Amino acid sequence: MSTTSNDAGTTVHSNTVPSLPEGFVAVMKRDCPTCELVDPVLAEIQAAGLTITGITQDDPSFPTSIEGVVDDTDLSLSWHHEIETVPTLIDVRDGVEQRRIVGWSREQWIEFTGVETLGQELPEQRPGCGSLSVDPNLIDELTVRFSGSVLQTRRIELAQLEDEMEAAFDRGWTDGLPVVPPTEARVMRMLEGTTRAPDEIVATVPPDLIDVTVEQVAINAVMAGCRPEYLPVVLTAVEAACSDEFNMHGLLATTMHSGPIMVVNGPLAAKIGMNGGHNTFGQGNRANMTIGRALQLVIRNIGGGRPGGERPGSRGVDMSMHGSPGKLSFCFAELEEGSPFTPLSVARGIEPGTNALTLFAGQGPTPVVDQLSRTPESLVRSLAEMLRTTLSTKLAVGFDSMLVVSPEHGRIFSEAGWDRDKFEAELGKLLMLNGDDLVRGARGIDEGVPDFLAGSEIPKFRPGGLLVCHAGGDAGLFSSILTGWVGGEKGSNPVTREITL
């Protein structure tokens, strides 16, 4: 097996297009009932004094009714000439295709060839079969073989008896879970998910400050288990994570539990099958799990952001004291349908209906349980009570958080006519803290703010430091708080970016 690696290199493939024979050309395969049906018709065309050549995809002895059969079992002719259905009948003059028809229709074949008596014993028409050159099990390898490789990464040949999964572990490419081997065919298929050039620089990845290309991101997306349609989200996430505002290097180096949390908005989330409903933070959804994982693998494999403790006695750049399962992947879609609030991306300046993601430096969910409140005034107080305790009841202003309101809680606000502005204004009032309770030494706790802030009111979160979104299953009167890391210049600012395909 050959895999690509994250190092630069080159490989050259021939991209010569094989020419079609002159005259009429019939592309066939024996494993096609319609091709078997029209085999005698080819002899009728030849008997009329016309030149016809059979091209076979699967059996060099087929078609049987004429001489001059071209063996295309390597599918080079079929691939280069974009044969999607067999039989395909092509008219070639002076080396140039003039026209083509697919399947069997007596009327069409007579008009195409000018032979009035074709296929009198056959049914009027029959649909064709799928060409082997577009077989989903073959197309990726054919693309690698015939399209001319655009990949610049170094190839790594594994020994015949070497297990590719274990090889990835041995080379340090994994996050502790198995990865999908990034073969050239898989990487090229992944690149079909974006219009961006493979050699385009996406970002400079910390901590080693390595420029990463679209191709290298695609390699790690393959390893994470992504589908090609996820790649634009991964590319945008890499750009956001590597921005100065987000400060990925600082997030790696901190001893806190935090890692990148990704929230996706817009129609693309549903199109690629992301989950914003039941178990939205949990396992089971391929898009959620692999998109977040791909970002982490890029930071690890390209940027060198490996954790301490990866191997006994190792000290990586990621210095989190406890870490979090979310550092494997923490990615979900906002549930925009039924939300009382404008989407998070819109609240952060993105046009409605636009595909976008928000990257937030945070930790695992803390549930907020309120199963009795039936008025927005009561429920917002419950949410505020829990938010006031995040990280420490003595800490204010410095640390951000994300509040994820569940659908059942959201309906209470929606039915009362509370929109995002009303909700955030009322919540903000309840998150003003008494400085006397926060000063160091108050209540016998040395953590807290300096003495000179006694007697003042202090907000729990800095302006813009509390993000609110809507997600979760439709049963359960619980919401969640995703506690954040240090906000602002000394830590991380949430970053929202439009997703470009």
N, C-alpha and C positions, 0 to 999 in steps of 0.2 A: 504494500500500500504506500502511496505517496501522499504526503501532507504538505500544506504550506506552513510557513512559520511566520513569526512577526519580524523577521529580519529582511532587509532589502536584497533583491537579487533579480535576475532576469531569466526568462526562458523564451525561446523562439519557436513558433509553430508555423508550418506552411499553410497558406490560405488560398492556394490555387483552386480556381473553380473549374471542375471538369466539364467539358462541353457535351452537349447532346448530339446524337447522330442526326444526319439530315433526313428529311421526310417526316413521316408520322412515327411517333414514339409512344408506346404503350407501357406505362409503369404498372407492374403487377406484383402480386404475391400469391403463392399457392394457397396459403391459409386465408383465403377470402372466397366465399361462395360466388360472389358476383364476378370475380376474376376468372374462376373456373367456368362460369356461364359464358363469358364473352371470348374465351380462348379460341373457339372456332371462327369467330367473327374476324379475328386477325388474319386468318388464312384467306377469308373472302376478300379482304382489302388487298392482300398480296396478289391474289388471283386476278384482281382487276387491273394489275399492272402498276400498282402504287408501291412505293418503298415504305416498309414499316419495320420497325425494330422493337423487340420486346425487351424491357428492362425488368429484371427479377430482383425482388428484395429478400427472398428467403430460400429459393430452390433454383440452382443453376440450370436444371432441366425443364423449367417452366417459364413461359408458356410452351406448350408442346406442338402447337399447330404450325409454327413458322420456323424458319432458319434465322440466324442472326440475333441470338439472345445475348444481351449484355448482363454480366454478373454484377449486381449491385448489392451483394449481401453485406458489404461493409457500409452501405447506405450513404456513400459520399455523394453520388449523383442525386439521390432523393433529398438529402439534407440541403445541398447547395441550391437545388432548384425548387425548394420549398414545396415538396409533394406532401399534401396533407391527407389525401384520400386516394385509395386504389380501387378500381383502375382509374388512372388519369391518362387521357389521350391528348398528346401535344403535337402541334404542327410547327416544324422547325424548317426555316428557309435561310440559306446562307449563314448558318450557325446561330440564327436569332429566333427565339420563340415568337411565334405570331399570335397564338391563341391556345386555349386548352379547355377541355371539358372533363367532368368527373362522373364516376358511376356509369350506369348503362341506361340510355334512353334511345330507342331505335330512331326516333325522329331526329334527335340531336346528332347521332353518329352518322346518319345518312346525309344530313345537311353539312356536317363537318368534312366528310370524305368525298361526297359526290357520288357514292356508290348506292344506287337506288334499291338494291335487293338485300341489304345487310340484315342478318339476324331474323329472317322470316319465321323461323321455328321458335324464337325466344319470346319471353314475355315483353310487353311494351317497355317496361322500365324496371330497374332494380337499383336501390341505393348502393354506394360503394362501402368499403371498410376503411378503418383508420390506417394511415401509412405507418410503417415501422419507424420512420424517421421522426415521428412526433409522439411515439410511445413514451408515456411518462417515466417508464423504467429505463429508457435509453437516452432520452433527450439531453440530460445533463452531460453524460459522457461524450455524446456526439458533438455537443457544443464545444467542449474542451478540445476534442480531436480535430474539428474542422474550422472553427471560427478564428483561430489565431489568438493565442493567449495574450491578454492584456495585463496579467498579473505580474507584479514586480517582486513579490516576496520570494525568499529563498525556499527551495524545495528540500524536504527532508525525507529521505528514503528509509523506511523501516525494514528491518530484516524479515525474512519470510515467516519465521516463527515468533516474531516479536508481537506481543499483544498491544494493539494501538491504544487501548484504554490505559493500560499500565505505563505505556511509553509517555503518555501525557502527564501522568502523575510523576514519573521519574524526572521529566524535564521541567517540572514546576509550573505547568500551564494551567492548573486547576485551582478552584477555590475550595477543594476538599471533597467535591462531588465529581463524578465522571463527566467528561465533556465529549461532545460529538467531534470525531476526527475531522479537521478542516481540509478535506480533499479539494483539489482544484475544481472539480465539477461542482461541489457544494458551494464553494466560494463564488464561482461565476454565477451560479443560480441565485445566490443571495444578492449579488450586485444588480440583478434584474429588478430588485425592489426599489431602486432609486434612479433618478435621471442624472445624478451627480457623477462626475468622472472618477474612475477608480484612484487616480493619482492626486486628486484634489486634497489639499491639507484641510482637515476638519478643525483641529485644535492643537495646542501644545499641552501635553498631558503631564501633570505633576505626579510625583515629586521630582522625577528625573528630567522634566521639561523636554520631552521627546515629541517632535511633530508626528501626528498620527494622520494617516490618509484614510479616505473612504474605504479602500481595499482592506486596510488593517482592521478597521472597525468591523467590516463584513466578516473577516476571519473570526474575530471574537464573538460576533453574533451567531455564526455557525456553531462555534463551540458551546455557546450558551443554550442552543436548541431553538433559536428564533426561526421564523418563517421569513421569506423575502419581504413580505408586505410590512413587517415590523421595522425594517431597517431605517426608514426615515425618522421614526421615533427615537431609535437608538442614536442615530447621528445627531439629532437635535439635543438629546440628553447629554451626549459627550461635549457638545459646544457649551451647553449651560453649565455643566459641572466644572469645566476648565476655565470659566470666566473668572476675572478678578473678584467680581461681586460675590460669587458663590464660595470661593476660597477652598477648593478641594484639598489643597496641601494642608491647610490648617485643620480641616475636618479629619484628615488622616492622622495628623500628629497629636490631636487632643487625646487625653486619657479618658474622656467621657465616652458614653455608649453610642454616640450619634453616627449616622451614616446618611447618604442621600435618599430622600423619599420623593417619588415621582408621582404627580397627579396629571392625568391626561384629559383634555377637554376636546370637544368638537366631534363631528360625524365620523372621523377616522377611527375613534375608539371603538364604536360599535361595528364598523366595517371590518376591523381586524379581530373582532371577537374579544375585546377586553372586558373585564368584569368590574362593575361598579356596584353590584348588588350583594347577594348573600356571600359571606366569606370573602369579601373583597380584599382584605389584607392577607388572606390565607393561601393555602396550597390549592392546586387543582386546575388553575387557568393558565394555559400555556403562554398566552401573550403577556399577562401580568408578570409571571415568574421569569420568563426568559428575557424580556426587555430590560428589567431591572438588573438581572444577572449579567447581561451583556455589558452594561455600563460598568459594573464592578470589575469584570474581566479586563476591559480596556484599561482601567486605572491600574490594575494589578500587572497585567502582562506587558503593556506598553510603557506605562508610567513608572513601574517599579513599586507601586503602593502595596507591598506585601505586609501582612500583619506579623507582629511579634507573637511568639508561641506557635507559629506554623509548624515548626519542628522543635523538638526538645532543645531548650537553650537558645533558640534563635531570637533575634531582636530586629524586627522589621520596622518600616517607617510608621505603619499603623500601630499606634501605641494605646489603643482603647483598653482600659483596665478590664472591663467585663465583656465588651462587645455586645452584639445583639444578633439574633437570627435574621433580622431585617437587613444586616449587612451582606447577606447573600443576594437578596433582592427585595426591594420594597417599592412596588409600583402598582397603581390602580387607576381606574377611570372614575371621574366624578359622575355620579348619577344625576344627570341634568333633568331627565323627565320626572315631573312631579316635585321638583325642588321649589321651596319657597324663595330661594335666593337666585340672583343672577349667577352664572357660572364663575368659578374662581378665576379663570383666565380673563373673563370680561371685567371682573372687578379689578384686575391688575392691568387693564389697559388694552387688551386684545379685542378686536372687533367680534361681535357675536357671530356664531356659526363658523368661526375659524378654528382649524386644528392647531392645538397648542399644548404645551406641557409646562408645568411649574415644578421646579426642583427646590426642595426644602431640606435643610439639615436637621434631622430629627431622630427620634427613637421609637420604640415600640408603643403600641396603643395601651392607654389606661382607660378602662371603661367608666362611664358615668351612668349610674343607674337611677332613674326616676320613673317609676311605674304608676305613680298616682297623680301627678300634675296634669290638669286638663285645661289650664289657662297658660298663655304665653308668659304672663308675669311670674307665675310660680316656677315654670320650667326654666326660664332664663336665670332665675336665682339659683336653682340647682346646678346649672352649668357653671355659673360664676363661682359658686362655692368650691367646686372641684378645681376650676382653673386657678383660683387663688392659692391652692396648695401645691401646684406643679413645682417639682424639684425641691422646693422648701417654702414654707409659709413666710420665711424671712427674706426671700429673694424677690426683688422687683426690678423692672425695667430691662435688665441685662439679657434675659433669656427669652427666646421666641417660643411659640407653640402653634399647633394647628388643631382646630376643633372640627371634628367630622360629625356632623349632625345626621342621625339616622332618619329614614323615611317616616317612622311612626312619630318621632319627636318633631320632624319637619312639618308633618301635617297639622300639628297643634299651632304652629306659627302661621302656616299657610291659611288655615281656616279663620284665623283671627286677623288676617290681612297684613301680617308683619312681613315686609320684604327685607332684603339684606341691610339697607340703610337703617331701618327701624330697629332691627335685631342688633346690629353692631353698636348703635347709639345707646340702647338700653343696657347691653352687656358692658359697654365701656364705663358707664356710670357705676355699675356694680363691681367693677374691677379697680376702683380707686381705693388705695389702702391707707390706713392711718400710720403715719410715720412713727408715732410713739410705740406702736406694736412691732416695728421693724428694726429699730435701732439695736445695735449690738449689745447683748446682755439682757435685753428685754425678755421676760419669761424664762430667764436663766439660760438662754441660748446665745452663745457668742457669735454665731452667724448673724449677719444683718447689715444694715446700712449705717453710715457714720452718724454720730450723735447730732451733728448740726441739722440733720433732716427731721429731727423730732418736732412734732407739732404740725407737720405739713402733710398734705395728701399726695401720695405717690401712685402713679399707675402701675399695675402689675406688669404690663407689657409696653414696650416703646411704641410710638406711632407706626402702624404697619406691621408690628411684630406678632400679631395674632391673625392667622389665616383661617378662614371659615369655608368649609365645603360640605357637600351633601353626598353621602354614599352609605351602602349597607343593605341588608335584607329588609323585606317589608314586614317582618314580624319580629318584635322585640323593642321594648321601650328603653333602649340603651343607645348612648352616643359614645364617642371616643375622643380622647385627647392624645395627640402625638406631641410629646414634649420635645422642644427644640434645643439647639445648641446656643452658644453665645451669639447674639445678633449684632449687626452693624460692622464697623470697621475692625473691631477686635475679633470678630468671628465670621459669620456668614450672613449674607442677605439672600432671601428667596429670589430665584430667577425664573421669569416666565418668558418663553420663546415660542414664536410661531413655528409649526412643523412644516418644513418644505419637502416636497417629494423629490 
